[in-house]
């Protein structure tokens, strides 16, 4: 499978209720790390991100046109290796709660690994079994990760 940039597309594992995508980015780990952890940079390629606090426990919102402000929280952070976010991004819900709802939220982790002078970035999102329509949400987020990570690559590689 190929996405719009010709890179690996996201893969759905319905049995594990998980979406995964790995891509190689022609940029060093520190640059990619900033793009997946700094709210200002996240806002340039993903959703408009506002986080209060630093590190694990930081919380706030990520806003997308047509979806409003989605509650998000940093669950875990291993500098320049991985960062895990929990968010309420159930596509079938109309009203979003003001804070992350443990009962219906999903978790996504960005893992970074040096690949020569570049970076292998892998995102894994799980927890879809807790959403209102797991199969539809898996497919929606598969498409979303293709779109969003293609924007990340364009941003980072366009800045060289």
N, C-alpha and C positions, 0 to 999 in steps of 0.2 A: 504494500500500500504506500502511496505517496501523498503528501499534503501539498499545499499550494507552493511551498518553497522547494519541493522535491526531497524533503527530509522524511524520516520515518513518521508515519501517522500514529495517532493514539490507538490503543488497543483496549477493548472492553473484555473483562473476564466476568461474565454474568454469574458464575458459580461463587466467586469471591466478592461480588458486588464492588468491583474495582476497575478504574481506568488508569492506564499507564502510558507514558510517552517518554522516549529518550531521544535527545538530539545532540549533535555536536555543534558547538559554537566556536567560531574563529576568534576567540578572546580568552585572556587568562582568567583563572578562577576568581581572583579578587574583583575583577570588573563584573563578572556574571553574578557573583555574590551580592554586590551592591544593588544590582538590578532586581534581585528577588527578595531583598530585605529592606531597602531604603524606601519609605513611603513615597517620597518625591519621584523616584525612578519607577517604582511599581505603577504610579499614576500615569506615567508616560506610555506604558504598553499594556497594562492590565486594566484594572478599575481604579477610579479615583480613591486613593487609600489615605485614611487618616488613622493613625495609631497613637494612643496615649501610653506613655511608658516605653521602656526598652527591654529587650530580651523576652524570655518566657513570661507570660502573663500580660504582656502589652495587649491592649484591646482597642477596638474602634470599629470603623466601617470601611467597606469597599463598595463604591457606587458604580452602577452600570446604567446606561441609558435604557429605559424601559423596565428596569428592575428596582430602582431606588437604592437606598442605602442598606447593604447587607452586613449584619453584625459579623465581626471576625476577631479572632484572638490568636496570638502566638502561643502554641502549645509547648514547643521545644526548639532549642537552637544549639547547634554545634558549629561554631564559627568556621566559615568557608568550607563546610562539609554538608550540613543539612539544616533546613528550617521547616518546621511543621506548623501549619495554620489550621484552625477549626473555624468553619463558617456555616451560617444558615443559608444555604443556597439550594433550597428545594423549589424547583421550577414550577410546581403546581400550587404552591402556597400563595395566597393573595396578600395577606398582611404579614409582614415580617416582624418578629419580636424585636425589642430594643436591645436585647443581649443574646449571645449565643445560647441556643437551646440544645442542651446535651442530648435530648431524646431524639432529635430529628436532624442534627447537623452532620456534615461530612468533614473529613480531615484530608488535607493534601500536604504532601511533603516534597520539597525540592531537595534533591541530592546532587552534589557537584563532585566531579572527579577530573583531575588534570588529564588531558589527552594531548601529549606533546606540548605545543604552545597554546592549545585551545582547551576547551572545557566540554565534558560530557555532562549534560543536564538531564536528570530524570525526574519526572513528576509522577507521583502515585496518589490518586485520590480514592478513598475508601469510605465505607459506612453507608452506602446507598440503600442497604436493606432497611435502614431506619427512615427513609424518605417516603413521601406519599405515593410515589409511583416509581419504584426502583429501576425498572427497565427503561422507561422513558427518560428518567434523569441520567442514567448511565449513558444513553445515546446522546443526549443533549450536552453533557459534559465532555464526552469524547470529541464531539464537533468543536466545543468551546476550547479545549486544550489545543487542538490543531490550530485554530484561529489565533488564540492568545499567544502561544509560543512562537508562531510564525512572526507575530508583531515584535516579540522580544528579540528574535534573531535579527530582524530588519533594523531595529533600533541599535543594537550593540554592534553589529557588523557594519552598519551605515556610519558609525562614529569613528571608524578606523582612520 
